[in-house]
């Protein structure tokens, strides 16, 4: 938890004989950057009205353009959520035997740090797992902890509260989503009595959504962040946040943005073709990298670690005219761990999925895509260049391009894309290379009357 005194000591300010306005401003700035993920925690809780702790909630269908629950949703996996409260009990989760598809059950602290990921990519076994509060040896361990039996493994968790955001891969077909629902129904979550005094008050989810803890006419973003930080520090026992005199609240966001941009420049891999990999050294498991944690929380709270997924980042937004298109040229197929997969998802200017008659919001290796010569992309013996056609939803491409078409906003306009590699092998991102990331080629829309440039 956040300790102003400790962090100021670590910054060599403890030897000062008196506290100055500069000390107060630094403490406020750092507290804002440190506590910002709690605002995203509250936003996520608010999407589950009346939710209870240690209860599992399943999303039964993939996101569509009519769903506005979160920005930039994936259209690859069904989510399952548990708001974890380990204040007085441990938690047991029964993971079903899920064959032939990707799945992961990651446990986060409220700040978005992954403590442990139980998943298919690491070959973890189905069965009962224990999540317990601990003061050392954090993360995943195999077998039953001392004094217990019947567990496949356990996670030592460093906080009283957290979030489970499970993911099971599925496709847009109703039949496959129904199958994923059956796996969801086999997941069990149970509280396990702990023979010790409670180490914190029970998690009060409603506290996270109080008006004073959410940006509104009653609270600016900095006020909401700092109030939440004070409320959750030391297990809800801290006094309420009071802004010191001669301190600028707006300094918090400015400081956080400056620090996070500097941290990004220091921890980024250039993948070529204007793509980069942000914070590969701490993605999802930030430790003391608070600036990176702030940056990711603001843009994609509850991200997975690089052991699970890689998200190549593209600078800025893209734009096409009403009669234009972009060929997204991949030099070769991604190289993935078994049960891994990849996808490209398009978003409109508001960062939501793009309406289209095909109800196609993403495209990837689980679709019936083809190479340039028409060979199915699923042909295991073949590799080489393939293209995705980014073209407005109201301009239907020629038949040979429709299986590789990802619709953009009708009439053209601004959009963005996210590339997701689940289970990427390290060779895809450990070297400065453009061997896997696509390049962009603008062209006239490819229609019945417009010949392909290929």
SULHUNOR-V440733 format. One record per run of one state. SS is the DSSP state (2 for helix, 1 for strand, 0 for the rest). FROM is the first residue (numbers start at 1). TO is the last residue. Records with the same first field share a line. If there is no record, write none. Layout:
# SULHUNOR-V440733
SS=FROM-TO ; FROM-TO
This chain:
# SULHUNOR-V440733
0=1-3 ; 11-20 ; 47-55 ; 59-76 ; 86-88 ; 96-102 ; 110-113 ; 120-126 ; 134-138 ; 143-152 ; 158-160 ; 170-173 ; 186-187 ; 194-204 ; 210-210 ; 214-215 ; 217-218 ; 220-220 ; 233-250 ; 267-267 ; 273-274 ; 279-289 ; 301-308 ; 311-312 ; 315-317 ; 321-323 ; 331-335 ; 349-352 ; 354-361 ; 365-369 ; 371-375 ; 377-385 ; 393-398 ; 409-412 ; 425-425 ; 429-438 ; 445-454
2=4-10 ; 21-46 ; 174-185 ; 205-209 ; 211-213 ; 221-232 ; 251-266 ; 290-300 ; 399-404 ; 426-428
1=56-58 ; 77-85 ; 89-95 ; 103-109 ; 114-119 ; 127-133 ; 139-142 ; 153-157 ; 161-169 ; 188-193 ; 216-216 ; 219-219 ; 268-272 ; 275-278 ; 309-310 ; 313-314 ; 318-320 ; 324-330 ; 336-348 ; 353-353 ; 362-364 ; 370-370 ; 376-376 ; 386-392 ; 405-408 ; 413-424 ; 439-444
